[in-house]
Amino acid sequence: MAKTHVSYKAKIKIVMIVLAMFVLQFIIVPWIFPRYFPSSNNASWILLLTFAMFSLGEMLWVSDRMRDWLLGDVLYFLLILFFNRGAYGIGWTRLALDGITPRYDSSAAPLSVASSAVIMLIIQFLLWGVIKVVRRLRLHGRAH
């Protein structure tokens, strides 16, 4: 019974972290750095780095259980899908090459979100692996 209660608290914290990350990435950062939005290489780096930082914090201080942070990922990707407003190139069609003007198309957003999700999940799995290895090494070092 107590384990479920702790897991419930962890899930609430993860939802709060996801909401804070979304607000930072899709409201505050575009407002602070408008020249990088809706899409640029710098904006992509901002998205990936803030995602990595929030994921690392979530795994270190809330829960490093995969099922907990995958639940947060589902919420995060749904928020991006429905409330992205074209930030970070999500939903933009056409490339700005040869005078073709890119435009936002909400029907292109699912593909953009899916490709972003794959990249972000790879980042999370790498971070999760590093955390597990470091914790294992730390426990092994204490045993000797």
C-alpha positions in Angstrom: 0.0 0.0 0.0 2.7 2.5 0.9 4.6 1.8 -2.4 1.5 2.8 -4.4 1.3 6.0 -2.4 5.0 6.9 -3.1 4.4 6.1 -6.8 1.3 8.3 -6.8 3.4 11.2 -5.4 6.1 10.6 -7.9 3.6 10.7 -10.7 2.2 14.0 -9.5 5.7 15.4 -9.3 6.4 14.2 -12.8 3.2 15.8 -14.2 4.3 19.1 -12.5 7.8 18.9 -14.0 6.3 18.2 -17.5 4.0 21.2 -17.2 6.8 23.4 -16.0 9.0 22.2 -18.9 6.3 22.8 -21.4 5.6 26.3 -20.1 9.4 27.1 -20.2 9.9 25.7 -23.7 6.8 26.8 -25.5 5.9 30.1 -23.7 8.8 31.6 -21.8 11.8 30.8 -24.0 10.1 31.9 -27.3 9.1 35.1 -25.5 12.7 35.7 -24.3 14.4 34.7 -27.6 11.9 35.6 -30.3 14.5 35.7 -33.1 15.0 31.9 -32.8 11.3 31.1 -33.3 9.3 29.6 -34.7 12.2 27.5 -36.1 16.0 27.6 -36.1 18.9 25.4 -35.3 19.4 27.4 -32.1 15.8 26.8 -31.1 16.2 23.0 -31.7 19.2 23.0 -29.3 17.2 24.9 -26.7 14.4 22.3 -27.0 16.8 19.4 -26.7 19.0 20.8 -23.9 16.0 21.9 -21.7 14.4 18.5 -22.3 17.6 16.7 -21.2 18.0 18.9 -18.1 14.4 18.4 -17.0 14.6 14.7 -17.7 17.8 14.4 -15.7 16.3 16.3 -12.8 13.2 14.1 -13.0 15.2 10.9 -12.9 17.6 12.0 -10.1 15.1 13.6 -7.7 11.7 12.1 -8.5 11.9 8.7 -10.0 14.3 6.8 -12.3 11.7 4.1 -13.0 11.1 4.0 -16.7 7.3 3.6 -16.4 7.1 6.8 -14.4 9.0 9.0 -16.8 7.3 7.4 -19.8 4.0 8.5 -18.4 5.3 12.0 -18.2 6.5 11.7 -21.8 3.1 10.8 -23.1 1.7 13.9 -21.4 4.5 16.0 -22.8 4.1 14.8 -26.4 0.3 15.3 -26.2 0.9 18.9 -25.0 3.3 19.5 -27.9 1.0 18.0 -30.4 -2.0 20.1 -29.5 -0.5 23.3 -28.1 2.9 23.9 -30.0 1.8 26.9 -32.1 4.6 26.0 -34.6 7.5 26.5 -32.2 10.7 24.6 -32.9 9.6 23.9 -36.5 6.8 21.6 -35.3 4.2 21.5 -38.0 6.1 23.6 -40.5 6.0 22.3 -44.1 8.4 23.1 -46.9 12.0 24.2 -46.4 13.1 27.8 -46.8 15.3 26.9 -49.8 15.1 28.5 -53.2 12.6 31.1 -52.1 10.0 28.6 -51.0 8.3 30.1 -47.9 7.7 27.6 -45.1 4.2 27.6 -43.6 2.5 26.1 -40.6 0.2 23.2 -41.2 -1.4 21.5 -38.2 -1.7 18.3 -40.2 2.1 18.2 -40.3 2.5 18.4 -36.5 2.0 14.7 -35.8 5.0 13.8 -38.0 7.1 16.5 -36.4 6.1 15.4 -32.9 6.8 11.8 -33.7 10.3 12.6 -34.9 11.0 14.8 -31.9 9.7 12.0 -29.6 12.1 9.5 -31.0 15.1 11.9 -30.5 13.9 12.8 -27.0 13.4 9.1 -26.0 16.9 8.3 -27.2 18.2 11.2 -25.0 16.2 9.9 -22.0 17.4 6.3 -22.4 21.0 7.5 -22.6 20.5 9.6 -19.5 18.8 6.7 -17.7 21.6 4.3 -18.6 24.2 6.8 -17.3 22.3 7.3 -14.1 22.0 3.5 -13.6 25.7 2.9 -14.3 26.8 5.8 -12.0 24.6 4.6 -9.1 25.8 1.0 -9.6 29.5 2.2 -9.5 28.8 4.3 -6.4 27.2 1.3 -4.6 30.0 -1.0 -5.7 32.6 1.6 -4.5 30.9 1.8 -1.1 30.9 -2.0 -0.7 34.7 -2.1 -0.9 
